[in-house]
C-alpha cells in the first residue's frame, strides 16, 4: 500500500481517488482555494457535488491551508489535479510544503507558449520546483483519453503515464494499475502532452 496525496478536488483529481482506493492505496484529497465547497460536501455526506458520486469513505479530505499536513513525510506520490491556469499557484503550494523529493504526477493538461516555442507543463513544474526547493523532483504526467465521470463510475479506462525516466513511468503505471484503470508507460513527453492538449 502506498500513500497518495492529490492536490485539486475538481472532477479529474477526485475521480482518481476511485482506482487508487480500489488498488488499496491510502488517499488524501486536498482542495484548492476554489474547492472549499467540494471538500465540505465530501466531508459532510460524502457526495462530490460536481461528479454527483459518493466518494470512498477511506479518502481523507483537507482544505488547501492544511496541504502541508496532508503531504507529510509518508506521502509516496503526489498527483496534481489543478487546471493549467492554477499551475503557478500549485507550484507555490508545493514549494512551501515539500520537504523531500517525492515524485509528482500531473493530471493537468496544457502547454505554455513562449516566444518561439511551446513547453510542456511537467518540464516547467520540475524546473521551477528545483530552483525553489534546491533538490530535484521527478515529474511525470498522465494522458487520456479519460473522462472524469466515467472513471468515477469505475468504467474501464486506458491512459499513458509519461516521464523522461522510463523506470519512473513503469513504477507509477504499476502503482496506479487496477482492474479497470490500465495505464501504459511512455517516455515520449512531448508526444503525449501534445496529443492530450489536442484531445481536449
Secondary structure by P-SEA (a helix, b strand, c coil): cbbbbbccccaaaaaaaaaaaaabbbbbbbbccccaaaaaaaacccccccccccccccbbbbccccccccccccccbbbbbccccaaaaaaaaaaaccccccbbbbcbbbbbbcccccccaaaaaaaaaaaacccccccccccccccaaaaaaccbbbbbbbcccaaaaaaaaaaaccccbbbbbbcaaaaaaaaaaaac
